[in-house]
């Protein structure tokens, strides 16, 4: 036992206090997925003749646009994934107004080049345009007057061009490694843009998608039928802006093939069953550790309870959307959380049987078990990463959720097993080594 143990004890107390605060804070509710709280499931299909080719790029672009729209509804962790060559599956947990969601998904997005004069608008800001002065889908200031208009409406600006005037857009890199976006106009739009940019050099031309600011570059030269958009772009930001310019509207029309309202009854039953299974599993593990390892097992039980508290707090704070597979990942990681303690305790028992002092047995047990603990947990984390990549790339969100919660659980279990349990053992058993050296039964030997 040394000063470091008491420092770790203070850290543990602070972490547990912070976790309890998060759990009790109504601002951090547990986010539940579609299978736990119900919601809306919509299947979309490209509304074009069967003989017309629909490319994978078009479907992925349509998926990204739909995903951006449903996120604007405030839905927690919506699922938007491509199924097959021509379909998109949309799952909206806890959706309040299915008609609004369906209407929003099917609408054609509006891309506009807006004259904002000397004003450089921040990304994400909601604006009105002369093309459509009615209220838009993005967030306005709260409150409405008796006419139904927002009390503090978003500013109105003049639309110069729309996405229909674009012929192409792409992200490129300069020889100095700076990323920018090139675009080309079609038809008479080039003449319109040339006249406008000639008269507005030094002003800002803001790019707006669905009434929300995407970018606000300054006009530095006369632009005819093609131009560039520069800024401190990363490669991802340049690619995203090029995609928004190229496919500001859906690249292919989508029709709704089917909709399904998933009720909350399944979710309630699932939650209750999961809670029951979790409590039973936790009780069995706690009882086993207490009976088999006695005092060290009791301290490990305290660490396991801390583990569960930290897990729940992390899920609520991030937040993690809990589905049945995600809960399964948590329950599995709970069972695995005691693996490290078992390895350490068995090493300690071997040392005590060989005549080592309790202090040396504790130190040797942790030192010799650490490599096994590290390797097994790293292997599990690698598998979690592979499962997460698989779920992300192939639209298997249930696999992704399972991998996510399992990885969080394994990471926290390493902390609770190696730091929390060891700190408690050093403080309680280490400082009472002389009193405990003849009480083998209490040590589980």
N, C-alpha and C positions, 0 to 999 in steps of 0.2 A: 504494500500500500504506500502510495506517495502522493505528493501534491497534485500531480497530474490527474489522479483519480477524482479528486474533489472538483477540479476544473471541468472534467467531463460530466460529473454529476450535475453541476450547475448548468451546463449546456443542455443536458437531457431534460432537466426541469423546465428550462425556457422553451424548448421545442414542444414538450407536452402541453405546457400552458398555452402556447400559440396555437397548437392543434385543437385544443378544447375550445379556444375562442373562435376559431374558424367553424367548427362543427356547430356551435351554438349561435353563430351569426346568421340571421335570415338573409343577408346579402349573398351568401354562398350556399344556395340550395343544391341538393343532389340532382344532377341532370339525368333524366331517364330517356332511354331510347324508345323507338317505335314499339318494340315488343313489350315494354313495361308500362307505357302510358297511353298507347293507342295513337292514332293519327290518320293521315291520308297517304295512300299509295297510288301513284299515277304512272301509267305506262304510255309513253309517247312513241310515235313512229313517224319516220320521214314521209311527208305527204307529197310524194312524187311518183310517177309511173314506175312500175317494176323494172322496165327496160332501161330507165335512166340510172346511171351510176351515181352512187353516193360514196364519196371517199371517206377514209378513216379520219382524215384531217377535218373534214366538214362536220362529222359526227362529234369529234372531240371538241371542236370549237363551239358547236351547239350545246354540248354538255357544260362547258365552262360558262357560257352565257346564262343558261338555265340555273346553274349553281349560284351565280352571282345574284340572280333575281330572287331565288328562294331565300338566300341569306338575308336579303333586304327585308324579308318578312319578319325577321327576328327569331326564326326557328332554330332551336338548338340542335346542332349536328345533323343537318339534313343529309340524306344520302342521294347523290345524283351520279349515276353510272351508266355507261354504254352497255347495252346487251345485244350481242350479235352485231350485224352490219348496219341495221337501220333503226334500232330502237334505243330508247333511253328510259331507265327506271328512276322514278323520283319518289322518295319516302320522306314524309314531313311529320316528325313526331309532335304530338300535342297541337296540331294546327287548329286554330279557332274558326276560321272562315274558309271552308273548302272552295267556295266559288271564287273568292278573291285569289286564292293560290292558283287555281286552274286558269283564270283569266290572265294572271301575271305570267305564267309559264308560256302561254300561247302567243302573247303579244310580241310584235316585232320591235326590237330595241331601236332607239333613235340616237344616232350619232350626229353631233353637230359641231361645227367650227364657229365659235361665238366671239363677237367683238366685245372685249371688256376694257378697251381703251388703255388707260394707264394702270389698271388694276390687275395684279397677278393674284389669281384666286387659288386658295389651298386645295390640294387633292381631297376629294370626298365632299366638298361643299355643295349644297343644293342651290340650284339657280333656276330661274324662269327664263324663257326665251321668247322672242317675238314669233317663233314658229308655232308655239302653243302656250298661251298665257294661262291656261287652266292649271289647277294644282297638279303637281307631278307626284311620282311614287316615292321620291326620297323624302327624308324627314324635314318638315318645316318647323319653325318655332312654335311652341305649344300655344293653344288657345285659338278660338275662332270667333269671328263676330257674327252678327245675326244674318248676314248674307251668305254664310257658309264659307267665306274666305278666311285663310289664316290671319290671325291678328297681327302677326309680324311676318309678312310674306318674304320669301327669298327674293333677292334682287333680280331685276329683269334686264336682259341684254339682247342685242340683235344677232340673229343667226346669219352667218355669211354663206356657209356651205353645209351640206349634210353628207352623211356617209354614202348616199347614193351617187355622189359626185366623185368618189374615189375609184381609181382603177386598180391600184395595188399599194401595198405597204410592207416594209420589211425592216428588220433590225440588222445593223452592220457595225463594224468596228474599224476605227482608224488605225493608221500605222503606229500610233502612240498608245494603242490599247484603250481608246475612249469609245464608248458605245453610243450610237445614235440611231434614229429611225428615219428611213427614207419613205416618201410617198409620191404617188403619181395621180394626177387628175384626168378625168375623161370629158370629152365633148366641149361644150362652151364654158365649163367650170374653170378651165385654165385662164380664159380671158377675164372672167369675173374676179378670179383670185389675183391675177396680175394687177388689175386696176385697184383692187382693195389694198394689197400689200404696198403698192407704190405710194398710196396716200397715208399709210399707217406705220411706216418704219419707226421703230422704237416703242410702239405700243405692244400690248399683249393680245394674242389670239388664243383663246381658251378652248380646249377640246372637252366636250361634254357628252357623256353617254347616259341616256335615261335620266337627264336633268342633273347628273352628278359630275363634278369636275374630275377628269382623268389626268390632264396635264395643262399647264398654262405657260407655254413658251413665248418668248419675245420675238417680234418680227425684226430681223436684222438685215434683210435684203428683199428685193423684188422677186416674187415667186410666180412663175408662169404655170406650166403644166406639171411641174415636179419640184420637190423641195425636201429639206431635211429638218428634223426636230432634234435639237441638241439639248443637253443638260447633264447633270452628274448622274447618268444612268448606270446601274449595274447591268450585267448581261441579262439577268432575269427581268429587270424593269423594262429594258428596251424591247425584249421579246414580248412581254405582256402588252406594252403599248402598241406594238405593231399588230398584235393579234386583235386588240380592241378596234384598231383602225380598219383592219382588213375585214373583220367580221363583227362590226358594230351591231348589225342586224343579224338575225339567225341565217346562217349560210344555206340552210334548207328549211322549208316550212315543216312544222310539226303538227300532227293531229293526235288527239287523245284516243288511244285504243281502249283503255279501260281505267276505271277509278275504283278504289276499294277503301271504304272507311273501316279502319280497324278499331274495334271497341276497346275500352279500358278494362273489361272484365278479365281478359287473359292477363293483362299486366298486373292486376291486383293479386290474382292467384299466383302468378310467377314470383312476385315480390315476397308474398307470405311464405311460399315454399322455399325460396332462396334464403330468407332470413332464418327459417327453421333449420334448414340444412346447415347453414353457417354456424348457428348457435350450437347445434349438436356436434358438429365437427370440432369446433373450438373447445367445447367442454370435454370431449374425448381426449384431445391432445393435452389439455391442461391437466386432466386427471392422470393420464399416463405419465407425464413428466413428474408430477408430484409423488406418485406412488413408487416409481422406479428409481428416481434420482434423489428423492427426499429434499434436503435443503437446497442443493444446486438446482434441482428441478423447480422448486418454489420460486427461486430467483429468475429462472428462465421463463416461468409463467408470467411473472411481472413484466419481463421484457416482451413477451408475446402479446400481452394486453396493450403495451405501449406501441408495439408494431401495428396492431389493428387500429388504434387511435390515429396514428400518423398516416396510415393508408387512407382512411376515410377522409381525413383533413386534406390530403393531397388531391383526392378525387373531387372534393368540393371546391378547392381553391383554383385548380388549373383552368376550367373544370374538365373532368372526364365523364363522358356520356356512358351511363351504365346500361348495358343490354344483358341478356341471359349469358351469352358467351363471355362478356366482360366480367360478370359476377363469377363465372366458372374460373376464370383466370385468377381472380382474387382468392377464391376458396382454395385453389390449388397452391397458390403461393403461401397461404396460411399454413397448410400442411407442411410445405417445404421450409417454413421459417424456423422450425426446430431442428432441421438437419444439422446445421452447424453446431448447435448446442450439444447434440448427441455425440458428434465426432469429438468435441472438446471433452465432454464428461467421460467418455470411454477412455480417452488418453489419460485423463486425470486419475481414473480408477486404476489403470495399469501402473502408473507411477506410485500410487499409494500402496498397492499390493507389493511392489518391489521395495518398499521401505523408505520412499522419498518423503520429505516433510510436506505438509500441506501447501506451504508457500511455493516450494519448488514444483510440486505437482501441478498447481494452477498455472505457473509460468510455462512449464514444459508442455502441458496439455494444449495451451493456446498456440505456442510456437510450432509444435509439430502438426497440429491440425490445420493451421492457416493455409498451407499450400493446397490441401484437399478442398477446403472451403472456397478458396479463390478460384480454383480451376473449375469446380462444379458450377459455381454461380456464373462465371464468365461463359461457360458453355451454354448455359440456359439463356443468358442474355443474347448470345449469338443466334440461337434458334429463334428467340423472340424477334430479333431484327429481321431475320429471313421471313418469318411469318408476316411481319408488318409490311415488308416490301411486297410480298405476294398479295396481301389484302389490298394494298394501295394500288398496285398495277392492274389487278384483275377484278377490282370492284367488290371483293369479298370483305365487306365491312365488318362482318361478324368475326372473321379471322383476325382482322386488324385490331378490333376491340379486345379480343382475348389476349393477343400478344402485348398490347399496350398495358393492360392491368397486370399481367404476369410480370412484365419487365419492371414496373413500378414496385410490385411486391417483392421481387427478388432483390432489388437495390436496397429497399428499406430493411429487408430481413438481414442483409449483410451488416448494416449499421447496428440493428438491435442485437444481433447475435454476437458480433465481435466487440462492439463498443459498450452497449447498454448492459448486457449480461456480464461482461468482464468487469465493468466498473462496479456493479453491485456485488459481484463475488469478491473482488479485491477489498472493497470497503467493509462488507459484512463478514466474510469468511477469512480474509487475509488478516484483519486486525484482531481476530479471535482464533488464530491458528493454534495457539497453545491450548486453549480450552476445547477445541474440536479434534485434536490429534488422536484422542483415545475413543472418540465417538464415531466409529466407523459406520454404524448403522445409519446415523444421521446423514452421512455423506453418501449413502447408497452403495457402499463398498461391500 
